[in-house]
Amino acid sequence: MPPRLRKLIGTVLIIILVVVYALVATTVASLTLATSPWWVHMLYFFFTGLLWILPAMLIIKWMEKAPRRRD
């Protein structure tokens, strides 16, 4: 796969990941943390704010993978 196409696909995947992840994280928070104290909200959004980085790192790693050499 050409590097430019791989980067385009990876960029679109990261944008989709961030939008879907934010919607899911906010929905879960509003359904489960309604009566929780403020510090529980802070911890939840701190950890969910960092958790999306793991799948994004995998996508970026795939995007930057060297193309196969044709021998």
DARATA-V742505 format. One record per residue. N is the residue number from 1. RES is the residue in one letter. PHI is phi in whole degrees, 0 to 359 (none if undefined). PSI is psi as a letter, one per 30 degrees, with the letter a starting at -180 (999 if undefined). OMEGA is omega in whole degrees, 0 to 359 (none if undefined). Layout:
n | res | phi | psi | omega
N | RES | PHI | PSI | OMEGA
N | RES | PHI | PSI | OMEGA
//
This chain:
n | res | phi | psi | omega
1 | M | none | k | 179
2 | P | 297 | k | 182
3 | P | 301 | e | 181
4 | R | 294 | e | 178
5 | L | 293 | e | 178
6 | R | 299 | e | 180
7 | K | 289 | e | 177
8 | L | 296 | e | 179
9 | I | 298 | e | 179
10 | G | 297 | e | 178
11 | T | 296 | e | 178
12 | V | 296 | e | 179
13 | L | 297 | e | 180
14 | I | 293 | e | 178
15 | I | 297 | e | 178
16 | I | 297 | e | 179
17 | L | 302 | e | 183
18 | V | 295 | e | 181
19 | V | 294 | e | 181
20 | V | 295 | e | 181
21 | Y | 297 | e | 180
22 | A | 296 | e | 179
23 | L | 295 | e | 180
24 | V | 293 | e | 181
25 | A | 297 | e | 179
26 | T | 290 | e | 178
27 | T | 295 | e | 179
28 | V | 299 | e | 180
29 | A | 296 | e | 182
30 | S | 290 | f | 179
31 | L | 277 | e | 186
32 | T | 253 | f | 186
33 | L | 252 | g | 186
34 | A | 301 | e | 184
35 | T | 252 | g | 181
36 | S | 281 | l | 177
37 | P | 292 | l | 185
38 | W | 298 | e | 184
39 | W | 289 | f | 175
40 | V | 291 | e | 175
41 | H | 299 | e | 180
42 | M | 298 | e | 179
43 | L | 297 | e | 181
44 | Y | 299 | e | 182
45 | F | 288 | f | 174
46 | F | 295 | e | 182
47 | F | 289 | e | 178
48 | T | 289 | f | 175
49 | G | 292 | f | 177
50 | L | 267 | f | 186
51 | L | 292 | f | 181
52 | W | 292 | f | 182
53 | I | 293 | e | 182
54 | L | 298 | e | 177
55 | P | 293 | e | 178
56 | A | 295 | e | 177
57 | M | 296 | e | 178
58 | L | 295 | e | 178
59 | I | 294 | e | 179
60 | I | 295 | e | 177
61 | K | 298 | e | 178
62 | W | 294 | e | 180
63 | M | 297 | e | 185
64 | E | 270 | f | 180
65 | K | 298 | k | 181
66 | A | 294 | k | 178
67 | P | 292 | l | 179
68 | R | 292 | k | 176
69 | R | 277 | k | 177
70 | R | 264 | j | 180
71 | D | 259 | 999 | none
//
